[in-house]
Amino acid sequence: MAEGKKQTAKEAKAEQTRKILIIRIVVAAILIAALLLSLIWTNSINRALGLVKTVEDDYDGYSTGDVLDLGGDLNVHFVDVGQGDACIIELPDDKTMLIDAGDTKTKNIQNLLGYIEENINDDQGNDITYFDYVILTHPDSDHCGGMYDVLTKYPAKTFYRPNVYSTYTKNGFTDPDTTIDRTSKNNIKDTAAYGKAIEAGYNVTNINGVESTVYITDADNEEISLIKPDVSDDDPDYYTFTFYAPIEYSFSDWNDYSPIMILDYHGRRFMFSGDSEKAGEASFVAKAQAGEGKYSVFDDKFTVDVFKLGHHGSRTSSGEGLLNVMTTPSSCPNVIAIISCGEGNSYGHPHKEVLDRLKEFGFSDENIVRTDVNGTIAMSVRGELVGDEGNRHVEYVLYMGAQTVRRTEVAIGNDTVHLTWTEIVVLGIIIVIAVIIVYPALSKKNKKKAVKAAENYARGKRK
């Protein structure tokens, strides 16, 4: 009977010990998950806690203003709109194009509107009153957020929109496009930012007596996927702006509706994309490798001069396949990589994996430029007479300008010790595991050893 009670007490004690261990493991798991989740806001936490400092270095190159003053035949502006995208193109035939319009933050919208008013002019040097072409790459708010405000002031003569139907009707506007498949949730979106952007694209009756036009972006539609002036291809104003993606009608991710586009001006090529990711890139790469029709240009010698990274430098974009199509091993050191992202953004853009990938491909550090570091980036191409007398010819030269200051963040400390939030999180996880799980287990084991040693000692004295 006594033996049975002893056994029951022993089992109860074991059950209690097991429950305590489970509680410890659960508490440790919750704390570790919270620490790992906090890594999403690493940059913000670093600045809030004063773990990093900003270092400013001289930027070795033209300033944005210098390039704008060159008076190029083609000007491309990657406008700093924080964590978003906005690009303005002044084409050689005096037409203007806007690709995306940043996010919904008032400050960023005002910056974009102010930049347009200050820097974008018509062929007479006057402020523009509309855009000839506007391209909304996809329905996310960091690309369409400022579109309503911009198009209200500068309407679109031709508006390219993604194959996503807007179900937002609180403004009293209903998306008029009936060709979009609404049976799939992947082809509809219900946000104010996207709904208002679509409304602004349609709410134009005419510009200078010409009816405005709206197209759903479709690289397979030859009639709408090529923009070029009505001049011969040897004319100084000749260029081509070609949509090579999207190719598929529906994607599981809204980012993949983003077009992949190339502007070619007498051999100087710019590649643009919104947030196209693996699926969108893969369908394009397959077409480029097949090399049929307009995709035959992507041979072993094809390269762009400017590569606009997808999705703000996210690890899910600008994959090896796309880089291989757009560049050659010998061209990479001279290709300019553009990353549009916000300073200290919570996503950690651009991701280290992407920067490492660019360096592995041979991109030079000075040719990797970012709006979070360099502010608005301006590019200009102009035809210049080069060569000796009797052998003079026009060469189209590309110039790039960024802010005259490059800002970088470095960890506070010395060469031996410098902790940022990432290191603190790793250290915190080690401490949690040690204090909640490892230490109690070791203490229990040592306690048992001590009790056993005491019992052995007592037995020895009795003998």
C-alpha positions in Angstrom: 0.0 0.0 0.0 2.8 2.4 1.0 4.6 1.4 -2.2 1.5 2.2 -4.3 1.2 5.7 -2.7 4.9 6.3 -3.3 4.5 5.3 -7.0 1.4 7.6 -7.3 3.2 10.5 -5.8 6.2 9.9 -8.1 3.9 9.8 -11.2 2.2 13.0 -10.1 5.5 14.7 -9.6 6.6 13.6 -13.1 3.4 14.9 -14.6 3.9 18.2 -12.9 7.5 18.4 -14.2 6.3 17.6 -17.7 3.6 20.4 -17.6 6.2 22.9 -16.3 8.5 21.9 -19.2 5.7 22.4 -21.7 4.9 25.8 -20.3 8.5 26.8 -20.5 8.8 25.7 -24.1 5.6 27.6 -25.1 6.8 30.8 -23.3 10.1 30.5 -25.0 8.5 29.9 -28.4 6.3 33.0 -28.0 9.2 35.2 -27.0 11.4 33.9 -29.9 8.5 34.5 -32.4 8.1 38.0 -31.1 11.8 38.7 -31.5 11.9 37.3 -35.0 8.8 39.2 -36.0 10.4 42.5 -34.8 13.0 42.0 -37.5 10.5 43.3 -40.0 11.0 46.8 -38.4 14.8 46.4 -38.0 15.6 49.7 -39.7 13.0 51.7 -37.7 14.1 50.1 -34.4 17.8 50.8 -35.1 17.1 54.5 -35.6 14.6 54.7 -32.7 17.1 53.2 -30.3 20.1 55.1 -31.7 21.9 51.9 -32.8 22.9 53.3 -36.2 24.2 56.7 -37.4 24.0 58.2 -40.9 27.2 58.9 -42.6 27.3 61.2 -45.6 30.0 60.8 -48.3 30.6 62.8 -51.4 28.9 61.3 -54.5 31.5 61.0 -57.3 29.5 62.0 -60.4 27.1 64.4 -62.0 24.3 65.8 -59.8 20.7 65.5 -60.7 20.6 69.2 -61.6 23.7 68.9 -63.8 22.1 66.2 -65.9 18.8 68.1 -66.3 20.7 71.1 -67.5 22.4 69.1 -70.3 19.3 69.5 -72.5 19.2 65.9 -73.6 17.1 64.5 -76.4 15.7 61.9 -74.0 15.3 62.4 -70.3 14.4 59.8 -67.7 13.6 60.8 -64.1 13.4 58.2 -61.4 11.6 60.4 -58.8 12.2 59.8 -55.1 8.7 59.1 -53.7 9.7 57.1 -50.6 8.7 53.5 -50.6 7.1 53.4 -54.0 7.7 53.9 -57.7 7.3 56.9 -60.0 9.2 57.5 -63.3 8.8 60.3 -65.8 10.1 60.1 -69.3 10.6 63.0 -71.7 10.6 61.3 -75.1 12.6 62.6 -78.1 9.4 63.6 -80.0 8.5 65.9 -77.1 5.9 63.5 -75.7 5.8 62.7 -72.0 5.2 59.5 -70.1 4.5 58.7 -66.5 5.0 55.2 -65.1 3.3 54.9 -61.7 2.8 57.7 -59.1 4.1 56.6 -55.7 2.1 55.9 -52.6 -0.8 57.6 -50.8 1.3 59.7 -48.4 0.5 63.4 -48.9 4.2 64.4 -48.6 5.3 62.0 -51.4 2.4 63.1 -53.7 3.3 66.7 -53.2 7.0 65.9 -53.9 6.0 64.3 -57.2 3.6 67.1 -58.2 6.3 69.7 -57.3 8.9 67.8 -59.3 6.6 67.7 -62.4 5.9 71.4 -62.1 9.5 72.4 -61.7 11.3 70.1 -64.2 8.9 68.7 -66.9 8.2 71.1 -69.7 6.8 70.9 -73.3 8.7 71.6 -76.5 8.2 75.4 -75.9 9.7 75.3 -72.4 6.2 75.8 -70.8 4.7 73.7 -68.0 3.0 70.6 -69.3 -0.8 70.3 -68.9 -1.1 66.5 -69.5 0.8 63.3 -70.1 0.8 61.7 -73.5 1.2 58.3 -71.9 0.5 57.1 -68.4 1.3 53.5 -67.3 -0.1 52.1 -64.1 1.9 48.9 -63.7 -0.3 47.1 -61.0 -2.9 47.8 -58.3 -0.7 48.1 -55.2 -1.0 51.4 -53.4 2.8 52.2 -53.4 2.5 52.5 -57.2 -1.1 53.8 -57.7 -1.5 55.9 -54.5 -0.6 59.3 -56.1 -2.2 58.6 -59.5 -5.5 60.2 -58.8 -3.9 63.5 -57.6 -1.4 63.6 -60.5 -3.9 62.7 -63.2 -6.5 65.2 -61.8 -3.9 67.9 -62.6 -2.1 66.3 -65.5 -4.6 63.9 -67.2 -3.5 61.0 -69.4 -4.0 61.1 -73.2 -3.3 57.4 -73.3 -3.7 55.3 -70.1 -2.4 51.8 -69.7 -3.9 49.9 -66.8 -3.4 46.4 -65.4 -5.8 43.5 -66.1 -7.4 43.9 -62.6 -11.0 45.0 -62.2 -11.7 47.7 -59.5 -14.7 46.9 -57.3 -14.3 50.1 -55.3 -17.4 52.2 -55.9 -17.5 54.5 -52.8 -16.5 57.4 -55.0 -19.5 56.9 -57.1 -17.4 55.6 -60.0 -17.8 52.1 -61.5 -14.9 50.5 -63.5 -16.3 50.5 -67.0 -14.1 47.7 -68.3 -16.2 44.6 -69.0 -13.4 42.5 -70.6 -11.7 41.6 -67.3 -12.5 38.1 -65.8 -14.2 38.8 -62.5 -14.8 35.2 -61.6 -11.3 35.0 -60.1 -10.3 36.9 -57.0 -6.9 37.4 -58.7 -8.4 39.7 -61.3 -10.3 42.0 -58.9 -9.2 44.5 -56.2 -11.2 46.6 -53.8 -9.1 49.5 -52.5 -9.6 53.2 -52.6 -6.1 53.9 -54.0 -6.6 51.6 -56.9 -10.2 52.6 -57.5 -9.4 56.3 -57.6 -6.4 55.7 -59.9 -8.6 53.8 -62.4 -11.2 56.6 -62.1 -8.7 59.2 -62.9 -7.5 57.2 -65.9 -10.9 57.1 -67.4 -12.3 60.5 -66.4 -10.9 62.4 -69.4 -13.2 63.2 -72.4 -10.6 64.8 -74.6 -7.2 66.6 -74.5 -6.7 69.3 -77.1 -9.7 68.0 -79.0 -8.4 64.4 -79.1 -10.3 61.6 -77.3 -8.3 59.9 -74.5 -7.7 56.2 -74.8 -7.5 53.4 -72.1 -5.8 50.1 -72.8 -5.4 47.0 -70.6 -1.7 46.2 -70.8 -1.2 43.1 -72.9 2.2 42.3 -74.4 0.6 39.9 -76.9 -1.5 42.7 -78.5 0.8 44.1 -81.2 -1.4 47.2 -81.8 -1.0 48.5 -78.2 2.3 47.0 -77.1 4.6 49.2 -79.2 4.9 53.0 -78.9 7.0 54.8 -81.5 6.9 58.1 -83.4 5.8 58.4 -87.0 9.3 59.0 -88.4 12.0 56.8 -90.0 14.2 54.7 -87.8 17.3 56.9 -88.7 15.6 60.1 -87.6 17.0 61.7 -84.4 13.6 61.6 -82.8 13.0 57.8 -83.5 12.6 55.5 -80.5 10.7 52.4 -79.6 8.9 51.7 -76.3 7.9 48.0 -76.2 5.8 46.0 -73.8 7.3 42.4 -73.5 5.2 41.4 -70.5 2.7 40.6 -69.0 2.0 37.7 -71.4 -0.5 35.7 -69.3 -4.1 36.8 -68.7 -4.2 36.1 -65.0 -1.7 35.8 -62.1 -2.0 34.6 -58.5 -0.1 37.7 -57.3 -1.0 41.2 -58.3 2.6 42.1 -58.6 3.0 39.9 -61.7 0.5 42.0 -63.7 3.4 44.5 -63.9 4.7 45.0 -67.4 8.3 44.5 -68.4 9.1 47.3 -70.9 12.1 48.4 -72.9 12.8 51.9 -74.2 15.3 51.8 -77.1 16.7 55.1 -78.3 19.3 54.6 -81.0 20.9 51.7 -79.2 20.6 53.1 -75.7 18.2 50.8 -73.8 16.3 51.3 -70.6 14.4 48.3 -69.0 11.4 49.2 -66.7 9.3 47.0 -64.5 6.9 47.5 -61.7 6.8 44.8 -59.1 7.0 41.8 -61.4 8.1 38.7 -59.5 9.0 35.1 -60.2 5.9 34.1 -62.2 5.8 37.3 -64.3 9.6 37.2 -65.0 9.5 33.5 -65.8 6.8 33.8 -68.5 8.8 36.6 -70.1 12.2 34.8 -69.8 10.6 31.7 -71.5 9.4 33.9 -74.4 12.8 35.7 -74.7 14.7 32.4 -74.8 12.4 31.0 -77.5 13.3 34.1 -79.5 10.2 34.3 -81.7 8.7 37.4 -83.2 9.5 40.6 -81.3 11.4 38.5 -78.7 14.1 37.7 -81.3 16.0 40.8 -80.2 17.0 39.0 -77.0 20.1 37.2 -78.5 23.4 36.5 -76.8 24.6 40.1 -77.6 21.6 41.9 -76.3 22.0 44.2 -73.3 20.3 47.1 -71.7 22.2 50.2 -70.4 19.8 50.8 -67.5 18.2 48.0 -65.5 15.3 49.1 -63.3 15.0 46.4 -60.5 11.6 45.0 -59.9 9.7 45.3 -56.6 12.1 47.9 -55.0 15.0 45.4 -54.9 13.1 42.5 -53.3 14.6 39.1 -53.2 11.5 37.8 -55.2 12.4 39.9 -58.3 15.2 40.6 -60.7 16.1 36.9 -60.8 19.1 35.3 -62.6 16.9 34.5 -65.7 15.9 38.1 -66.2 19.4 39.4 -65.6 20.8 36.9 -68.2 18.3 38.0 -70.8 18.9 41.7 -70.2 22.7 41.7 -69.9 25.8 40.0 -71.1 28.9 39.1 -68.9 30.9 41.8 -70.6 28.2 44.5 -70.3 27.3 44.2 -66.6 30.1 46.4 -65.2 28.7 49.3 -67.3 25.0 48.6 -66.8 23.3 51.0 -64.3 21.0 49.3 -61.8 18.2 51.5 -60.5 16.4 50.7 -57.2 13.4 52.8 -56.1 12.8 52.4 -52.4 12.2 54.4 -49.3 14.8 55.4 -46.8 14.6 53.0 -43.8 11.7 51.1 -45.2 10.2 48.4 -43.0 10.6 45.7 -45.8 14.4 45.9 -45.8 14.5 46.8 -49.5 16.7 46.4 -51.3 17.4 42.9 -49.9 21.0 41.8 -49.5 20.4 38.7 -51.7 19.6 41.0 -54.6 22.6 43.3 -54.1 24.9 40.2 -53.8 23.3 38.8 -57.0 24.1 42.1 -58.9 27.7 42.0 -57.7 28.0 38.3 -58.7 26.9 39.3 -62.2 29.6 42.0 -62.3 27.6 45.2 -61.6 30.0 47.9 -60.2 29.2 49.5 -56.9 29.1 53.0 -58.4 26.5 51.9 -60.9 24.1 50.6 -58.3 22.0 53.7 -57.4 19.0 53.9 -55.1 16.4 56.6 -54.4 16.7 56.0 -50.6 20.4 56.8 -50.8 20.7 59.1 -53.8 17.3 60.8 -54.0 15.8 61.4 -57.4 18.0 60.0 -60.2 18.0 61.7 -63.6 19.3 60.3 -66.8 19.7 61.9 -70.2 20.7 60.7 -73.6 21.8 63.1 -76.3 23.3 62.8 -79.8 26.9 64.1 -79.9 29.2 64.5 -82.9 32.4 62.5 -82.2 35.4 61.4 -84.2 38.1 63.0 -86.2 37.4 65.4 -89.1 36.3 63.4 -92.1 35.1 60.6 -89.8 32.7 62.4 -87.6 29.4 60.7 -86.7 26.7 61.0 -84.1 27.0 58.9 -81.0 24.2 58.8 -78.4 25.8 59.3 -75.0 24.1 58.4 -71.7 24.5 60.7 -68.7 23.4 59.9 -65.1 23.0 62.3 -62.2 22.2 61.7 -58.6 22.2 63.7 -55.4 25.7 65.1 -54.6 25.5 63.3 -51.2 25.4 59.5 -50.6 23.8 58.6 -47.3 24.7 55.3 -45.6 23.8 53.9 -42.2 26.5 52.2 -40.1 26.3 50.5 -36.7 27.4 52.5 -33.7 30.4 51.0 -31.9 34.0 50.2 -32.6 35.8 47.7 -34.7 35.2 45.0 -32.1 31.7 45.6 -30.8 28.8 47.1 -32.7 25.3 45.8 -32.1 22.3 46.5 -34.3 18.8 45.2 -33.7 19.5 42.0 -35.7 22.4 41.1 -33.4 20.4 42.0 -30.4 17.5 39.7 -31.5 20.0 36.8 -32.1 21.5 37.4 -28.6 18.0 37.6 -27.1 17.0 34.3 -28.6 20.1 32.6 -27.1 19.3 34.2 -23.7 15.6 33.0 -23.9 16.6 29.5 -24.7 19.3 29.5 -22.0 17.2 31.0 -19.2 13.9 29.4 -19.8 14.9 25.9 -21.0 18.6 25.1 -20.6 19.3 26.6 -17.2 16.3 25.0 -15.4 17.2 21.6 -16.9 20.8 21.9 -15.8 19.8 23.2 -12.3 17.4 20.2 -11.9 20.2 17.8 -12.9 22.7 19.4 -10.6 20.2 19.4 -7.7 19.6 15.6 -8.2 23.4 15.1 -8.2 23.7 17.1 -5.0 20.9 15.2 -3.2 22.5 11.9 -4.3 25.9 13.0 -3.1 24.4 14.0 0.3 22.6 10.6 0.6 25.9 8.8 -0.2 27.7 10.9 2.4 25.1 10.2 5.0 25.3 6.4 4.3 29.1 6.6 4.6 28.8 8.2 8.1 26.3 5.6 9.4 28.7 2.9 8.4 
